[in-house]
């Protein structure tokens, strides 16, 4: 029993921490500027106002990960993500100020610093992109103030390139602007068959797995697992085969060239007839259906599996 006590105490502390975080209620007032340092905390970039000093101290101690400073500023939205990451209900916190500019102490900025900042920015912003090459004309920039901030803004992109504008601030003054071209490779977490999938089967999560695939061009028809789950296989798919768009179709409630029940409803009068769907459709879709009694083509709304309602 004694051997379990440390675990029990630790669990209690964790639960108390969660309760404390969920009960937080105060103001976070963002500063205009903050100096970047190792283990930067929320209290370093904002003033915390709370009647309960324990809650204020807890907020101030929250760590700010590098990903939230990749573009040289920390925004209100990023503050909310930090709070949510720490299980804090953001609806109970009032955040004032738009952004905090995070500066670094140094005597000069060299090309390697700019390149590393770009790499961090791309890593945090683009999850399925790898950099092949960075085209950057820059050597060294001496600093008069002793602090700097690098602001990165994407301007445009193509399949193989991302174009950035780099703004370097010496203290609060804009010292230099650079245009940067990134040569990139794009990837996708593609859906791959985990086992044999027969034509006509509805694909579920157990039928597929994810595999990172490099894209050669923008026209490749790879799909993510989320796009595949719930679809119907249009052909037999082999194990380990990458699933592409032409291999599947949505699990339509009404299928083209299949029999369908047509419902005529007007006031208390309801008539049901047999029809032939001329289009695929999911619930809510408007499709064309042929009335097999009169051979007339009707405009109908899909209301359930195998059933449509005539639209007057």
C-alpha positions in Angstrom: 0.0 0.0 0.0 2.9 2.3 0.9 4.4 1.9 -2.6 1.3 3.4 -4.1 1.2 6.5 -1.9 3.5 8.7 -4.1 1.4 8.0 -7.2 -1.8 8.8 -5.2 -0.3 12.1 -3.9 0.9 13.0 -7.4 -2.5 12.3 -8.9 -4.2 14.5 -6.3 -1.8 17.3 -7.0 -2.6 17.0 -10.7 -6.3 17.1 -10.1 -5.9 20.1 -7.9 -3.9 21.8 -10.6 -6.7 21.1 -13.1 -9.3 22.4 -10.8 -7.2 25.6 -10.2 -6.7 26.1 -13.9 -10.4 25.6 -14.7 -11.5 28.1 -12.1 -9.1 30.9 -13.2 -10.7 34.3 -13.7 -8.6 37.3 -14.3 -7.1 39.7 -16.9 -4.0 39.2 -19.1 -2.7 42.6 -20.3 -0.2 42.1 -23.1 2.9 44.3 -23.1 4.1 46.1 -26.2 7.6 44.6 -26.1 9.2 41.7 -24.4 12.8 40.4 -24.4 13.2 36.8 -25.5 15.1 34.5 -23.1 15.4 30.8 -22.2 12.2 29.4 -20.7 10.1 32.5 -21.5 6.9 32.6 -19.4 3.5 34.3 -19.8 4.5 36.7 -16.9 7.4 37.9 -19.0 5.2 39.2 -21.8 2.0 40.2 -20.0 0.8 41.7 -16.8 -1.5 39.3 -14.9 -4.3 40.8 -12.9 -6.3 38.5 -10.5 -7.6 39.0 -7.0 -6.3 35.5 -6.1 -2.5 35.6 -6.0 -2.2 31.9 -6.4 -4.1 32.0 -9.7 -2.1 35.0 -10.9 1.2 33.2 -10.1 0.0 30.1 -11.9 -0.9 32.1 -15.1 2.4 34.0 -15.0 4.3 30.7 -14.8 2.9 29.2 -18.0 5.7 28.4 -20.5 5.6 30.0 -24.0 6.8 27.5 -26.6 9.0 28.5 -29.5 6.1 27.8 -31.9 4.2 30.8 -30.5 7.0 33.2 -31.3 8.0 31.9 -34.8 7.0 35.2 -36.5 8.4 37.5 -33.9 5.1 38.3 -32.2 2.7 36.6 -29.8 -0.9 37.3 -30.6 -4.1 37.1 -28.6 -5.0 33.9 -30.4 -1.7 32.4 -29.5 -2.2 33.3 -25.9 -5.5 31.5 -26.0 -3.8 28.4 -27.4 -1.2 28.5 -24.5 -4.1 28.7 -22.0 -6.0 25.8 -23.7 -2.8 23.7 -23.8 -2.8 24.1 -20.0 -6.5 23.1 -19.6 -7.7 26.6 -18.9 -11.1 27.8 -19.9 -10.4 30.8 -22.1 -13.9 32.1 -21.7 -13.0 33.0 -18.1 -10.0 35.1 -19.1 -10.0 38.6 -20.5 -7.0 39.3 -22.8 -6.2 42.9 -23.5 -3.8 44.1 -26.1 -3.4 42.7 -29.6 0.2 41.4 -29.8 3.5 41.4 -28.0 6.7 42.0 -30.0 9.3 39.6 -28.8 12.9 40.9 -29.2 16.3 39.2 -28.8 19.5 40.7 -27.2 22.5 40.7 -29.6 25.2 43.0 -31.0 24.5 41.9 -34.6 22.4 39.6 -36.8 24.1 37.2 -39.2 22.7 35.1 -42.1 22.6 31.9 -40.0 20.2 33.5 -37.5 17.9 34.6 -40.3 18.0 31.1 -41.8 17.2 29.4 -38.5 14.3 31.8 -37.9 12.9 31.0 -41.3 13.2 27.2 -40.7 11.4 27.5 -37.4 8.7 29.6 -39.0 8.1 27.1 -41.8 8.2 24.1 -39.4 5.5 25.7 -37.3 3.3 27.1 -40.0 3.5 24.4 -42.7 3.1 20.9 -41.4 3.6 19.0 -44.6 6.4 21.0 -46.3 10.1 20.4 -46.3 12.6 23.1 -47.4 15.0 22.2 -50.2 16.7 25.5 -50.5 16.5 29.1 -49.2 17.4 31.9 -51.5 18.5 34.8 -49.2 20.8 37.8 -50.0 22.1 38.8 -46.6 25.3 38.8 -44.6 25.4 40.7 -41.3 23.5 43.6 -39.8 25.1 45.5 -36.8 22.6 46.5 -34.1 22.6 49.9 -32.4 20.0 49.2 -29.8 21.3 45.8 -28.7 17.9 44.1 -29.3 16.2 42.9 -32.5 13.0 41.3 -33.8 12.5 39.3 -37.0 9.1 39.5 -38.5 8.2 37.0 -41.2 5.2 37.3 -43.6 4.3 35.0 -46.5 3.5 37.1 -49.6 2.6 34.3 -52.1 3.3 30.7 -53.0 3.3 28.2 -55.8 3.5 24.4 -55.6 7.3 24.4 -55.5 8.0 27.9 -54.0 7.0 30.0 -51.0 7.8 33.7 -51.0 8.4 35.5 -47.8 9.0 39.1 -46.7 11.4 39.4 -43.7 11.4 42.6 -41.6 14.3 43.1 -39.2 13.7 45.6 -36.4 16.7 47.1 -34.5 14.9 47.8 -31.2 11.6 49.4 -32.3 13.0 50.8 -35.6 12.7 48.9 -38.9 16.3 48.4 -40.0 16.0 46.2 -43.1 13.5 44.4 -45.3 14.4 41.2 -47.3 12.6 39.1 -49.9 13.2 35.4 -49.6 12.3 32.5 -51.9 11.9 29.0 -50.5 12.2 26.0 -52.7 10.1 23.3 -51.1 8.8 19.8 -51.3 5.2 19.1 -50.4 3.9 16.0 -48.7 0.5 14.6 -47.7 -0.5 12.1 -45.0 -2.1 9.8 -47.5 -4.6 7.1 -46.8 -3.3 3.6 -47.6 -5.3 0.4 -47.5 -4.4 -1.6 -44.3 -6.1 -4.7 -45.8 -8.0 -5.8 -48.9 -11.1 -3.6 -49.6 -13.7 -5.0 -51.9 -15.7 -3.0 -54.4 -18.9 -1.7 -52.8 -17.6 -1.8 -49.2 -17.9 1.2 -47.0 -14.4 2.1 -45.8 -14.0 2.5 -42.0 -11.0 3.6 -39.9 -9.8 0.0 -39.4 -9.4 -0.5 -43.2 -6.8 2.2 -43.7 -3.6 3.6 -42.3 -1.7 6.8 -42.9 1.6 7.2 -44.9 3.5 10.3 -45.7 3.8 10.7 -49.5 5.8 13.3 -51.4 3.7 15.1 -54.0 5.3 15.6 -57.4 2.6 18.2 -58.6 -0.6 19.8 -57.6 -2.8 17.5 -59.7 -2.0 14.3 -57.8 -5.1 12.8 -56.4 -4.0 11.5 -53.0 -6.5 11.6 -50.2 -6.2 11.9 -46.4 -7.7 9.3 -44.1 -10.5 11.8 -43.1 -11.5 12.1 -46.8 -11.6 8.3 -47.2 -13.4 7.1 -44.1 -17.1 6.6 -44.8 -16.7 6.4 -48.6 -17.5 3.4 -50.8 -14.9 1.6 -52.8 -15.5 1.8 -56.5 -13.1 -1.0 -57.2 -11.1 -3.6 -55.3 -8.2 -2.1 -53.4 -5.2 -4.1 -52.5 -3.4 -4.0 -49.1 -0.7 -1.2 -48.9 -2.2 0.4 -52.0 -2.4 4.2 -51.8 -6.1 5.3 -52.1 -6.8 7.9 -54.8 -9.9 9.9 -55.6 -11.0 7.8 -58.6 -11.1 4.6 -56.4 -13.9 5.8 -54.1 -17.2 7.6 -54.0 -19.3 9.1 -51.2 -21.8 6.7 -49.6 -24.8 8.3 -51.2 -28.2 7.9 -49.7 -29.6 7.7 -53.2 -27.6 6.2 -56.0 -27.7 7.0 -59.7 -29.7 4.4 -61.8 -31.1 2.8 -58.7 -34.8 2.5 -57.7 -36.0 5.2 -55.3 -39.3 5.9 -53.5 -40.9 9.2 -54.6 -43.1 10.9 -51.9 -45.7 13.4 -53.0 -46.9 15.4 -49.9 -49.4 18.2 -50.0 -51.4 18.9 -46.8 -53.0 15.7 -45.6 -52.5 14.0 -49.0 -49.5 11.7 -49.3 -48.7 9.5 -52.3 -45.7 7.2 -52.8 -44.5 6.1 -56.2 -41.6 4.2 -57.6 -38.9 6.2 -59.4 -35.4 5.9 -60.9 -32.6 8.2 -59.6 -30.8 10.0 -62.4 -28.2 11.5 -60.1 -26.4 10.5 -56.9 -27.4 12.4 -53.8 -27.0 12.7 -50.0 -29.8 13.8 -47.6 -30.6 17.4 -48.4 -29.4 17.3 -52.0 -31.7 18.3 -54.9 -31.6 15.7 -57.7 -33.5 14.6 -60.8 -35.6 11.5 -60.6 -37.7 9.8 -63.3 -41.3 8.9 -62.3 -41.6 5.3 -63.7 -45.4 5.6 -64.0 -45.4 8.7 -66.2 -41.7 8.8 -67.4 -41.6 12.4 -66.4 -38.3 13.8 -64.9 -39.0 15.4 -61.5 -37.0 17.7 -59.3 -36.8 16.0 -55.8 -35.0 16.4 -52.5 -33.3 13.4 -50.9 -34.9 12.9 -47.4 -33.5 9.5 -46.4 -31.8 6.4 -47.7 -33.6 5.4 -50.9 -36.3 8.1 -50.6 -36.9 11.5 -52.1 -39.7 14.1 -51.8 -41.1 15.8 -54.9 -40.6 19.6 -54.9 -43.7 21.4 -56.2 
